[in-house]
Amino acid sequence: MAVSVHVEAGSRTPEDDRSTETPVDFEAAVSATGYGLFNVLLLLAAIPAGWTVVFDTSTIAFVIPSAECELDLTLFRKGTLAAVTFGGMICTAFFWGYIADQVGRRHLLLFGLILDATCNIFGSASQSYYIYLAFKFVSGVIIGGPFAILMTYIAEFHAERHRSKVLMWTGSLFAVGNIAVPALARAVLPLPWSFSLFDNLFVFDSWRIFLIISGLPPLIGFLTIGFLPESPKFLMTNGNSSEALKIFRKMYSMNTGKSADTYPVKALQLQERYVQKRNASVHSGISSNPNDPQKVVFSKRKSMFSTPYIISIFIVNVVLFASTSGMQIMKSWLPQLIVILNNFDPKESEGLFSSPSICEKLNADAIEAFRTETAVANKNLTKGCVPMAVSPTVYTNATIIAASAVLGSFLAGFIINKVGKKNILFICLVAAGACNFALNWSPTTKVFLILCSAIIALTGISTNAITAMIVEVVPTNLRATAVSISVMTGRLGAVTGNLLFPILLNLTCDAPFYYIGGFLTLAFVVTIFLKKHSGKLE
């Protein structure tokens, strides 16, 4: 029997007479609110919060070339800084999901955003590598959960017929943050800005100011999300249908321009999950109901790792690991590689019969020799570290590459259904792998940058395509769990790739590019065996 909560309305209107007193579920209630001003404002308010993760994981790529002397950064330390935020996200991913179901989406978003802004501001004042590393890890711990919750939060304000389209546009708008980061770096880092605090105890030059400005997205997100209500879906799930009905009325009024009293829904059903939770508490937590949430979760995990789904899940995660690893390595290390190439000393190529290859320019010994010669020339041997010159073109190139990758993802989104997800995946994995193998034979730095841009774009499209294919290879009742595991695998790929890249680069320049290319080739091979779920979607 449906359990309902009735809320008294104001004065009756002709539209009230046509409304129904029958309690309705969430989908019917949110569909009745329509689509309009509220939904647009919700999406705009979510953009700064969505950009927060992009800034947290991308700014370090542009800080490293400027901060390597102040923070005493070796190649491996640079890789650790690039990986540690993803490591923080992995550590607490499941914890945040549990908390969100207890305290609500909005409260957790606000908590995470303001703490992340605080981490960015205090992290900018770090005087040592280890302190900054700790702040980056804490930032990952804080923001990992709220970002995933943000997509759920947005989805729970939309009817099923609008949900997929809205989430697609949300992801696209969040992706624009990848362009904003290098564009901001281009505007701030080349400038000779500097100020100090506490009698020069803390000196803030341009890269530290860049980090402070990068803390604005979570701060703005905190302010914009603060004007939004709690998710009505969460409220209904926790038995607060009266408050959910007030939110639906407000959404209806903003979307239609009509009075909230004319909202046709007068009563809401309590969510089945809430009824089960209440019944379980009455029986002291002991439940024989097969639909009990704990039993459902256990059943899903058991089904997930049984045939035929285990093969599909394995293939999806191999592809995600490879594509995310390749994409994040390039995004994190490309600015540093450009700086090294720009600072290559032509004297190192004397005696060669041909122009030096990219790998000869990226040779670690040659880099150290160049720095030593520069220090001698400047009579600066006691300093121990001479930073490489960072040209503004580094940030300009990075902005163009990021824009190309985002544009490529947009274009792929328009043709993916016509060409087919699996065909797109095949093409992108093969092309990205080939580009990695070809990097060392780039005749010029410009060709090298074009290949890197292609790798970032192709691996990004691969990540989106394989994520979309989860719908086709896993039944509905296992889909959320499969997506959670896949997101975790992608982040693990980012951590592994960023840690291995400097180690392999120190061994030989070819190794890291062959690592990425080899893994992408493996992903292509296993994708051949990826089959659609043939059973009825549950």
C-alpha positions in Angstrom: 0.0 0.0 0.0 1.4 3.4 -0.9 2.3 5.6 2.0 1.7 9.3 1.3 2.3 12.7 2.8 -0.3 15.4 2.2 0.6 19.0 2.2 -2.0 21.7 2.6 -2.2 24.1 -0.4 -3.3 27.6 -0.5 -6.6 28.8 -2.0 -8.1 26.5 -4.7 -7.8 27.4 -8.4 -9.4 25.8 -11.4 -6.1 24.0 -12.0 -6.3 22.5 -8.5 -9.6 20.9 -9.5 -7.8 19.1 -12.3 -4.9 18.0 -10.1 -4.7 14.6 -8.5 -4.8 13.8 -4.8 -3.3 10.4 -5.6 0.2 10.1 -4.2 2.8 9.9 -7.0 6.4 8.6 -7.1 9.5 10.7 -7.7 9.5 10.4 -11.6 5.9 11.6 -11.9 6.5 14.5 -9.5 9.7 15.7 -11.1 8.2 15.4 -14.6 5.3 17.6 -13.5 7.8 20.5 -12.8 8.7 20.8 -16.5 12.0 22.0 -17.8 13.0 25.7 -17.7 14.6 28.5 -15.7 15.3 26.4 -12.6 17.2 23.7 -14.6 19.3 26.3 -16.5 20.3 28.0 -13.3 21.1 24.7 -11.7 23.4 23.8 -14.5 25.1 27.2 -14.4 25.5 27.0 -10.6 27.2 23.6 -11.0 29.9 24.7 -13.5 32.3 26.1 -10.9 31.9 23.0 -8.7 32.5 20.8 -11.8 35.6 22.7 -12.7 37.0 22.2 -9.3 38.3 18.6 -10.0 39.7 19.8 -13.3 41.7 22.5 -11.6 42.8 20.3 -8.7 44.2 17.7 -11.1 45.6 19.9 -13.9 47.2 23.0 -12.3 50.2 21.1 -11.1 51.3 20.5 -14.7 51.8 24.2 -15.1 53.2 24.9 -11.7 56.0 22.3 -11.9 58.3 24.1 -14.4 58.2 27.3 -12.3 58.4 25.7 -8.9 61.0 23.0 -9.4 63.8 25.0 -7.7 61.8 26.3 -4.8 60.3 22.9 -4.0 63.4 20.9 -5.0 61.6 18.8 -7.5 63.2 15.8 -9.1 61.5 14.0 -12.0 60.0 11.4 -9.6 58.8 14.1 -7.2 57.1 15.8 -10.1 55.4 12.5 -11.0 54.3 12.0 -7.4 52.8 15.5 -7.3 50.9 14.8 -10.5 49.6 11.5 -9.1 48.8 12.3 -5.4 45.5 14.0 -6.0 44.1 11.0 -7.8 45.5 8.8 -5.0 43.5 10.8 -2.5 40.4 10.4 -4.5 40.9 6.6 -4.6 41.3 6.3 -0.8 37.9 7.7 0.1 35.7 7.1 -2.9 33.4 4.6 -1.2 33.4 6.5 2.1 32.0 9.6 0.5 29.2 7.6 -1.2 28.1 6.3 2.2 28.2 9.8 3.8 26.2 11.3 1.0 23.4 8.9 1.6 23.4 9.9 5.3 23.8 13.7 5.3 22.5 14.6 1.9 24.1 15.7 -1.4 24.0 19.5 -1.0 25.5 19.5 2.5 28.4 17.3 1.4 29.0 19.3 -1.7 29.2 22.5 0.3 31.5 20.9 2.9 33.8 19.5 0.2 34.0 22.7 -1.8 34.9 25.0 1.0 37.5 22.6 2.4 39.0 22.3 -1.1 39.2 26.0 -1.5 40.9 26.2 1.9 43.4 23.5 0.8 44.3 25.4 -2.3 44.9 28.7 -0.5 47.0 27.2 2.2 48.8 24.9 -0.2 50.0 27.9 -2.2 52.0 29.0 0.8 53.8 25.7 1.1 57.6 26.2 1.6 58.5 22.6 1.1 57.8 19.7 -1.3 56.3 17.4 1.5 53.9 20.1 2.8 52.6 20.8 -0.7 52.3 17.1 -1.4 50.2 16.7 1.8 47.9 19.5 0.7 47.5 18.0 -2.7 46.6 14.6 -1.2 44.1 16.1 1.2 42.6 18.0 -1.7 42.1 14.7 -3.5 40.5 13.1 -0.4 38.1 16.0 -0.1 37.0 16.5 -3.6 36.9 12.9 -4.9 33.5 12.2 -3.4 31.7 15.5 -3.9 32.5 15.5 -7.7 30.8 12.1 -8.1 27.9 13.3 -5.9 27.6 16.5 -8.1 26.5 14.5 -11.1 24.0 12.6 -9.0 22.7 15.8 -7.5 22.1 17.3 -10.9 20.4 14.2 -12.2 18.0 14.1 -9.3 16.4 17.4 -10.4 15.5 16.1 -13.8 12.9 13.8 -15.3 14.0 10.7 -17.1 13.3 12.2 -20.5 15.7 15.1 -19.9 18.3 13.3 -17.7 20.7 11.8 -20.3 20.8 15.0 -22.4 21.4 17.2 -19.3 24.2 15.0 -18.1 25.8 15.0 -21.5 25.8 18.8 -21.6 27.0 18.9 -18.0 30.0 16.8 -18.9 30.7 19.0 -21.9 30.6 22.2 -19.8 32.8 20.6 -17.2 35.3 19.6 -19.9 35.7 23.3 -20.9 37.6 23.6 -17.6 40.5 21.8 -19.3 40.8 24.9 -21.5 40.4 27.4 -18.6 43.4 26.0 -16.7 46.1 26.6 -19.4 44.4 29.9 -20.4 44.7 31.1 -16.8 48.3 29.9 -16.6 49.0 31.9 -19.8 47.5 35.0 -18.2 49.2 34.7 -14.8 52.5 32.7 -14.8 54.6 34.8 -17.2 53.9 38.0 -15.1 56.5 39.2 -12.6 53.9 39.4 -9.8 55.1 39.1 -6.2 54.1 40.0 -2.7 55.1 38.9 0.8 53.5 38.4 4.2 54.7 38.4 7.8 58.0 40.3 7.1 58.9 38.2 4.0 58.2 34.9 5.8 55.9 33.9 2.9 56.8 35.2 -0.5 54.1 34.8 -3.2 55.4 34.9 -6.7 53.4 34.3 -9.9 53.1 30.5 -9.5 51.8 30.8 -6.0 49.3 33.5 -7.1 48.2 31.1 -9.8 47.4 28.5 -7.2 45.4 31.0 -5.1 43.3 32.0 -8.2 42.9 28.3 -9.0 41.1 28.1 -5.6 38.3 30.3 -6.9 36.2 27.6 -8.7 35.5 25.7 -5.4 34.8 29.0 -3.6 32.4 30.2 -6.3 30.9 26.7 -6.4 30.3 26.9 -2.6 28.5 30.2 -3.1 26.3 29.1 -6.1 25.4 25.7 -4.7 24.5 27.4 -1.4 21.5 29.0 -3.2 20.2 25.7 -4.4 17.9 23.3 -2.4 18.6 19.7 -1.3 17.9 17.0 -3.8 14.2 16.1 -3.7 15.1 12.5 -4.4 17.3 12.3 -1.3 14.5 13.9 0.8 11.9 11.4 -0.4 14.3 8.6 0.2 14.7 9.7 3.8 11.0 10.2 4.4 10.9 14.0 4.2 8.3 14.2 1.5 6.8 17.4 2.7 10.1 19.3 2.1 10.5 17.6 -1.2 7.0 18.7 -2.3 7.9 22.3 -1.5 11.0 22.0 -3.7 8.9 20.5 -6.6 6.5 23.5 -6.2 9.3 26.0 -6.4 10.8 24.3 -9.5 7.4 24.2 -11.1 6.8 27.9 -10.4 10.2 28.9 -11.8 9.9 26.7 -14.9 6.4 27.6 -15.9 6.0 31.1 -14.4 2.8 30.0 -12.7 1.9 30.1 -9.0 3.4 27.2 -6.9 -0.1 26.5 -5.7 -1.1 25.3 -9.1 1.5 22.5 -9.1 -0.7 19.5 -9.9 0.9 17.0 -7.5 -0.6 17.2 -4.0 0.9 14.1 -2.3 4.1 12.0 -2.7 4.8 8.4 -2.1 7.5 7.5 0.4 10.4 5.9 -1.4 10.5 2.1 -1.1 14.1 2.4 0.3 12.9 4.5 3.2 10.1 2.1 4.0 12.5 -0.8 4.0 14.9 1.2 6.3 12.1 2.1 8.6 10.9 -1.5 8.8 14.4 -2.7 9.4 14.8 -0.3 12.3 11.6 -1.5 13.8 12.9 -5.1 13.8 16.2 -4.0 15.4 18.1 -4.1 12.1 17.2 -7.8 11.4 15.4 -8.2 8.1 14.4 -11.3 6.0 13.2 -9.1 3.2 15.1 -10.1 0.0 14.9 -6.4 -1.1 16.8 -5.3 2.0 19.5 -2.7 0.8 22.4 -4.6 2.3 21.3 -7.9 0.7 20.8 -6.1 -2.6 24.3 -4.7 -2.5 25.8 -8.1 -1.7 23.8 -9.8 -4.4 25.0 -7.2 -7.0 28.6 -7.7 -6.1 28.2 -11.4 -6.3 26.6 -11.1 -9.8 29.2 -8.6 -10.9 32.0 -11.2 -10.5 30.2 -14.1 -12.1 30.1 -15.1 -15.7 29.3 -13.7 -18.2 29.7 -10.2 -16.7 33.2 -10.7 -15.3 34.7 -10.8 -18.8 33.0 -7.6 -19.9 33.9 -5.8 -16.7 37.5 -6.9 -17.1 37.7 -5.6 -20.6 36.1 -2.3 -19.8 38.5 -1.7 -16.9 41.6 -2.6 -19.0 40.5 0.0 -21.7 39.8 2.6 -19.0 43.1 2.0 -17.3 45.0 2.4 -20.5 43.2 5.4 -22.0 43.0 7.3 -18.7 46.7 6.6 -18.0 47.7 7.8 -21.4 45.6 10.9 -21.3 46.6 11.9 -17.8 50.3 11.3 -18.4 50.2 13.6 -21.4 48.1 16.3 -19.7 50.4 16.3 -16.6 53.8 16.1 -18.4 53.3 17.9 -21.6 54.1 21.5 -20.3 57.3 20.1 -18.7 58.3 18.3 -21.9 57.7 21.5 -23.9 59.9 23.5 -21.5 62.7 20.9 -21.8 62.5 20.9 -25.6 62.5 24.7 -25.7 65.6 24.8 -23.4 67.6 22.2 -25.4 71.2 23.3 -26.0 72.2 23.0 -29.6 75.8 22.2 -28.5 74.5 18.8 -27.3 73.9 17.9 -31.0 77.3 18.8 -32.3 79.0 15.9 -34.0 75.7 14.2 -35.0 75.2 13.4 -38.7 71.5 14.4 -38.5 69.2 16.6 -36.4 68.7 15.4 -32.9 65.7 13.3 -32.2 63.0 14.2 -29.6 64.5 11.6 -27.2 68.0 13.0 -27.6 66.6 16.4 -26.7 64.8 14.9 -23.6 67.9 13.0 -22.4 68.2 13.5 -18.7 72.0 13.8 -18.7 71.9 16.5 -21.3 69.3 18.4 -19.3 71.6 18.3 -16.2 74.6 19.3 -18.3 72.8 22.3 -19.7 71.8 23.4 -16.2 75.4 23.1 -14.9 76.8 25.1 -17.8 74.1 27.8 -17.2 75.0 27.9 -13.6 78.7 28.3 -14.4 78.0 31.1 -16.9 75.9 32.9 -14.3 78.4 32.3 -11.6 75.6 30.7 -9.6 77.1 27.3 -8.6 76.3 27.7 -5.0 72.6 27.9 -5.6 72.4 24.3 -6.8 69.4 24.8 -9.0 68.9 26.9 -12.1 65.3 26.9 -13.3 64.7 26.5 -17.0 63.3 29.4 -18.9 59.5 29.0 -19.4 58.3 30.8 -22.5 54.7 32.0 -22.6 54.3 29.9 -25.8 54.3 26.9 -23.5 50.9 27.9 -22.0 49.6 29.1 -25.4 50.4 25.7 -26.9 48.8 23.9 -24.0 45.7 26.0 -24.4 45.4 25.2 -28.1 46.0 21.5 -27.4 43.3 21.5 -24.6 40.8 23.3 -26.9 41.5 20.7 -29.7 40.9 17.8 -27.3 37.6 19.3 -26.1 36.5 20.1 -29.6 37.4 16.5 -30.7 35.2 15.1 -27.8 32.3 17.4 -28.9 32.6 16.2 -32.6 32.9 12.5 -31.5 29.7 12.9 -29.5 27.8 13.9 -32.6 29.0 11.0 -34.7 29.4 8.2 -32.1 25.9 6.8 -32.6 26.2 6.8 -36.4 29.7 5.2 -36.5 29.2 3.0 -33.4 30.8 3.2 -30.0 32.9 0.1 -30.6 34.2 1.3 -34.0 35.1 4.7 -32.5 36.9 2.9 -29.7 38.9 0.8 -32.2 39.9 3.8 -34.3 40.9 5.9 -31.2 42.9 3.2 -29.5 44.9 2.2 -32.6 45.5 5.8 -33.6 46.6 6.9 -30.1 48.9 3.9 -29.8 50.5 4.7 -33.2 51.0 8.3 -32.2 52.8 7.2 -29.0 55.1 4.9 -30.9 55.8 7.8 -33.4 56.7 10.4 -30.9 60.5 9.7 -30.9 60.6 10.2 -34.7 59.0 13.6 -34.7 61.2 15.7 -36.9 60.4 19.0 -35.1 58.9 20.1 -31.8 55.8 21.2 -33.7 55.1 17.7 -35.0 55.7 16.4 -31.5 53.1 18.8 -30.1 50.6 17.7 -32.8 51.1 14.1 -31.9 50.7 14.8 -28.2 47.5 16.8 -28.9 46.1 13.8 -30.9 47.0 11.4 -28.1 45.1 13.6 -25.5 42.1 13.9 -27.8 42.0 10.3 -28.8 42.4 8.8 -25.3 39.7 11.3 -24.0 37.3 10.0 -26.7 38.2 6.4 -25.9 37.4 7.1 -22.2 34.0 8.5 -23.0 33.2 5.8 -25.5 34.1 2.9 -23.2 32.2 4.5 -20.3 29.1 4.8 -22.6 29.5 1.2 -23.6 29.0 0.1 -20.0 25.2 0.5 -20.7 25.5 -2.1 -23.4 27.7 -4.7 -21.8 26.3 -4.7 -18.2 22.6 -5.1 -17.2 20.8 -2.2 -15.5 20.8 -3.6 -12.0 24.6 -3.9 -12.0 25.4 -0.7 -13.9 26.0 1.7 -11.0 28.4 -0.7 -9.4 30.2 -1.2 -12.7 30.6 2.5 -13.2 32.0 3.0 -9.7 34.6 0.3 -10.2 35.5 1.8 -13.6 36.0 5.3 -12.2 38.3 3.8 -9.6 40.3 2.0 -12.3 40.6 5.1 -14.3 42.0 7.0 -11.3 44.4 4.1 -10.6 45.6 4.4 -14.2 46.3 8.1 -13.7 48.3 7.3 -10.5 50.3 4.5 -12.0 51.1 6.4 -15.2 52.3 9.5 -13.5 54.5 7.5 -11.1 56.0 5.3 -13.8 56.6 8.1 -16.4 59.6 9.8 -14.6 61.1 6.4 -13.7 60.9 5.2 -17.3 62.1 8.6 -18.6 65.2 8.3 -16.5 66.0 4.8 -17.9 65.5 5.8 -21.5 63.3 8.3 -23.3 61.6 5.7 -25.5 60.3 3.7 -22.5 57.4 5.9 -21.3 56.1 6.4 -24.8 56.3 2.6 -25.5 54.6 1.9 -22.2 51.6 4.1 -23.2 51.5 2.8 -26.7 51.8 -0.8 -25.6 49.0 -0.5 -23.1 46.7 1.2 -25.7 47.5 -1.6 -28.1 46.6 -4.2 -25.5 43.3 -2.3 -24.9 42.6 -2.5 -28.6 43.1 -6.3 -28.6 40.9 -7.0 -25.6 38.2 -4.7 -27.0 37.8 -7.2 -29.9 36.3 -9.6 -27.4 33.8 -7.1 -25.9 30.3 -8.2 -26.5 26.9 -6.5 -25.8 24.8 -7.8 -23.0 22.4 -10.1 -24.8 19.8 -10.6 -22.0 16.9 -8.4 -21.2 18.0 -5.2 -19.3 16.7 -5.5 -15.7 
